[in-house]
Amino acid sequence: MNHSVFIASAIVALAITAGAQQAGQPKAPYYFHPARGSGTTYHTGANGASAGRTTTSGNGTYYFNANGSSAGRSQTRGNVTYHYNANGSSAGRTTTSGNNAYHFNANGSSAGRSQTRGNVTYHYNANGSSAGRSVTSGNTTYHYDAKGRVIGFSRAR
């Protein structure tokens, strides 16, 4: 299983289901792409401003917004990752199978999917249309919207 898709899927689902967005940040879905087990990944929007960070510890990932406040967490059990918002309520889940990740919102409806081919992850919304892609090069992942425009990047440290 491609673990970077696994974690990216968790945040994609959070971005899609939570619907939270800070002023000046890219609109959801905004794709974060940390490498599993890397510790902390810092995310930057297309405007160069901080978009927050993620910290991975064991099979859990903790999300923080640009102000450093908790934005939620995820917990992995087997091939399913459960997502929770900042107040601990369910924000959905992601199920992985091979190079595919299927995202579901809190009420169980499809929120889209992701598919990884090499160093590129393609993102699709619930109706199957392209929602963008993420391209990894070294410890940096560049995020593009459906029209190919850069919407930000993430760098694992």
C-alpha distance (Angstrom), angle and dihedral (degrees) to the residues before:
residue distance angle dihedral
M1 . . .
N2 3.80 . .
H3 3.80 103.1 .
S4 3.79 94.7 -163.6
V5 3.80 88.3 61.9
F6 3.78 88.5 47.7
I7 3.80 93.8 58.3
A8 3.80 93.7 36.1
S9 3.77 87.5 54.5
A10 3.76 90.7 55.4
I11 3.75 92.7 55.7
V12 3.77 94.4 40.8
A13 3.78 88.4 56.1
L14 3.80 91.0 47.6
A15 3.80 91.8 49.2
I16 3.79 92.3 47.8
T17 3.80 97.4 43.0
A18 3.79 101.7 35.6
G19 3.80 94.8 47.6
A20 3.80 90.4 -160.8
Q21 3.78 117.3 147.5
Q22 3.76 132.3 171.9
A23 3.78 121.4 -139.0
G24 3.80 112.2 -87.0
Q25 3.80 94.4 17.7
P26 3.81 125.9 115.5
K27 3.78 115.3 -88.5
A28 3.79 119.5 -103.0
P29 2.87 131.4 -59.8
Y30 3.80 88.4 61.1
Y31 3.77 112.1 166.0
F32 3.76 122.7 -137.8
H33 3.78 116.8 -173.2
P34 3.83 115.2 -171.6
A35 3.78 121.3 167.7
R36 3.82 111.2 -112.4
G37 3.78 113.0 -104.4
S38 3.79 93.6 13.0
G39 3.80 94.2 118.9
T40 3.78 108.9 -133.7
T41 3.79 129.2 14.9
Y42 3.80 121.8 -168.3
H43 3.81 119.2 -147.8
T44 3.79 126.5 -152.5
G45 3.80 128.9 -168.3
A46 3.80 123.8 -133.5
N47 3.81 88.5 -98.3
G48 3.83 90.2 60.9
A49 3.79 94.4 -111.2
S50 3.78 122.0 128.7
A51 3.80 114.1 -91.3
G52 3.81 93.0 -172.1
R53 3.77 135.6 -98.8
T54 3.78 142.6 -95.1
T55 3.77 127.6 -141.4
T56 3.79 121.5 -160.1
S57 3.78 121.4 -156.4
G58 3.81 120.2 171.1
N59 3.81 107.7 -46.4
G60 3.81 94.3 -22.6
T61 3.79 130.6 87.0
Y62 3.81 125.0 -161.9
Y63 3.82 121.8 -156.3
F64 3.81 125.8 -152.3
N65 3.79 128.3 -173.2
A66 3.81 124.7 -131.6
N67 3.83 90.3 -85.2
G68 3.81 91.6 55.4
S69 3.82 94.5 -109.6
S70 3.78 120.2 136.1
A71 3.80 113.0 -90.8
G72 3.81 95.6 -180.0
R73 3.77 142.3 -78.6
S74 3.78 142.4 -115.2
Q75 3.79 132.8 -142.8
T76 3.80 124.1 -158.2
R77 3.79 124.0 -144.7
G78 3.80 113.7 174.8
N79 3.81 109.0 -51.1
V80 3.82 94.2 -18.9
T81 3.79 125.6 86.1
Y82 3.80 117.2 -163.7
H83 3.81 116.7 -151.6
Y84 3.80 126.6 -151.3
N85 3.79 129.7 -172.7
A86 3.81 124.1 -130.3
N87 3.83 93.2 -82.6
G88 3.82 92.2 51.2
S89 3.82 97.8 -105.6
S90 3.80 119.3 136.3
A91 3.80 113.9 -88.8
G92 3.82 94.9 -179.7
R93 3.78 138.2 -89.4
T94 3.79 142.3 -95.4
T95 3.79 124.5 -141.4
T96 3.80 119.9 -162.5
S97 3.78 128.8 -154.4
G98 3.80 118.3 173.6
N99 3.81 108.4 -49.2
N100 3.82 92.9 -17.7
A101 3.79 128.2 92.1
Y102 3.81 120.6 -167.5
H103 3.80 117.3 -156.2
F104 3.81 125.4 -153.1
N105 3.80 128.9 -175.4
A106 3.81 124.8 -130.9
N107 3.82 93.7 -82.7
G108 3.83 92.2 51.4
S109 3.82 98.0 -105.1
S110 3.79 119.6 136.5
A111 3.80 113.8 -91.1
G112 3.82 95.3 -179.1
R113 3.78 138.9 -86.1
S114 3.80 142.5 -104.4
Q115 3.79 129.7 -143.5
T116 3.79 126.0 -165.8
R117 3.80 123.9 -149.5
G118 3.80 112.5 175.8
N119 3.81 109.2 -50.3
V120 3.83 94.1 -17.8
T121 3.80 125.3 87.6
Y122 3.79 116.4 -164.4
H123 3.82 117.5 -153.6
Y124 3.81 125.0 -153.4
N125 3.79 129.7 -172.8
A126 3.80 124.8 -129.4
N127 3.83 93.6 -82.7
G128 3.82 92.3 51.2
S129 3.81 98.4 -105.2
S130 3.78 119.8 135.9
A131 3.81 113.5 -89.8
G132 3.82 94.8 -179.9
R133 3.76 139.8 -84.7
S134 3.79 142.0 -101.8
V135 3.81 123.1 -139.6
T136 3.81 120.7 -162.1
S137 3.78 122.9 -152.2
G138 3.81 115.1 172.5
N139 3.81 108.9 -46.2
T140 3.82 93.9 -21.9
T141 3.78 127.6 85.8
Y142 3.80 120.7 -164.5
H143 3.81 118.0 -152.0
Y144 3.80 124.1 -148.8
D145 3.80 131.4 -173.3
A146 3.81 123.4 -129.1
K147 3.82 90.6 -83.7
G148 3.81 93.3 53.8
R149 3.81 96.6 -104.7
V150 3.81 118.2 141.9
I151 3.81 110.0 -110.0
G152 3.79 97.9 174.9
F153 3.76 146.9 -56.8
S154 3.80 140.7 -115.8
R155 3.77 127.4 -145.3
A156 3.81 124.4 -163.9
R157 3.80 115.7 -144.1
